[in-house]
């Protein structure tokens, strides 16, 4: 998707500012929640998802410490991490 960074940052800001929805290309998309309370947005086959602070992982720990972390996923692949507003594309590990 073009403008993945721009859309990602916009969704990230909306999620962490407690918005109910986010406007992308003049269309309102709802910010949904899993039963766990973790927020996410599905858009064009991508999932923009807040880090679950309950996870025992390093990222879960960072979220518990107050870092604002969101991932952009397509299928089962993690493509992007946004942590404290900093956008990082994840490199695919070479076999």
Secondary structure, DSSP 8 states (H G I E B T S, - for coil): -TTHHHHHHHHHHHHHTT-SEEEETTEEEE-EE-TT--EEEEETTEEEEE--TTSSSHHHHHHHTT--EEEEEETTEEEEEEETTEEEE------
